[in-house]
Amino acid sequence: MGDVHFFNLNDLSQGIARDLTEELRTRIFRGESVIISVVVKPNKSGAIHNHFERQPGVMLEGDGGRIQDGVEHLVKAGKLWRTPGNASHSFVGGPGGAVILDIFSAPLEEYKKADSGVGN
């Protein structure tokens, strides 16, 4: 049995699976006061949404457009961004796809279990 405090982001069987849209899935890793969500987006986009929780993120692989408060920012691997609470946001993956690590500074209640949908 593996250690409950260590995970491999490349192992798609780990984490809590959540469908953000019909074709877009994330895996969630919960802590006491933080949630990490790994999103793989090959040419996919999420719905524009907002939620109370702040959401920093980093592009691990690929490229795309981070839409935040109506402005699209082109981002590539290594780029880090901050999304304030209640800011409208989304992401459109580039032609080669994108792997994003989202960090929620307060755990979203709806991300406690496998389900579907994004923040309100």
LINRA-V897634 format. One record per backbone hydrogen bond with DSSP energy under -0.5 kcal/mol. CO is the residue of the C=O (numbers start at 0). NH is the residue of the N-H. E is the energy in kcal/mol with one decimal. If there is no record, write none. Layout:
CO & NH & E
CO & NH & E
This chain:
2 & 5 & -1.3
6 & 8 & -0.5
7 & 10 & -1.9
9 & 11 & -1.0
10 & 13 & -2.0
14 & 16 & -0.6
15 & 27 & -2.3
16 & 114 & -0.6
17 & 19 & -0.7
17 & 25 & -3.0
18 & 116 & -2.9
20 & 23 & -0.6
23 & 19 & -2.3
23 & 20 & -1.6
24 & 39 & -1.0
25 & 17 & -2.3
26 & 37 & -2.7
27 & 15 & -2.6
28 & 35 & -2.8
33 & 30 & -2.6
34 & 103 & -3.1
35 & 28 & -3.2
36 & 38 & -0.6
36 & 101 & -3.2
37 & 26 & -1.7
38 & 40 & -0.6
38 & 99 & -3.0
40 & 42 & -1.2
43 & 92 & -3.1
48 & 88 & -2.3
50 & 85 & -3.5
53 & 104 & -1.2
55 & 102 & -3.2
56 & 80 & -2.6
57 & 59 & -0.8
57 & 100 & -2.6
58 & 77 & -3.4
60 & 98 & -2.4
61 & 76 & -1.2
62 & 93 & -3.1
63 & 65 & -0.5
63 & 74 & -2.9
64 & 66 & -0.7
64 & 91 & -2.4
65 & 67 & -0.6
65 & 72 & -2.8
66 & 89 & -2.0
67 & 70 & -1.6
70 & 67 & -2.6
70 & 72 & -0.5
71 & 73 & -0.5
72 & 65 & -3.0
74 & 63 & -2.0
75 & 78 & -2.3
78 & 58 & -2.5
80 & 56 & -2.5
81 & 83 & -0.5
82 & 54 & -2.6
83 & 86 & -1.7
87 & 68 & -2.9
88 & 48 & -2.1
89 & 66 & -1.8
90 & 45 & -1.7
90 & 92 & -0.5
91 & 64 & -2.7
93 & 42 & -1.0
93 & 96 & -1.7
96 & 62 & -1.5
97 & 40 & -3.5
97 & 99 & -0.5
98 & 59 & -2.7
98 & 60 & -1.4
99 & 38 & -2.8
99 & 101 & -0.6
100 & 57 & -1.7
101 & 36 & -2.9
102 & 55 & -1.0
102 & 104 & -0.6
103 & 34 & -1.8
107 & 110 & -1.5
108 & 111 & -1.5
109 & 112 & -0.5
114 & 18 & -2.0
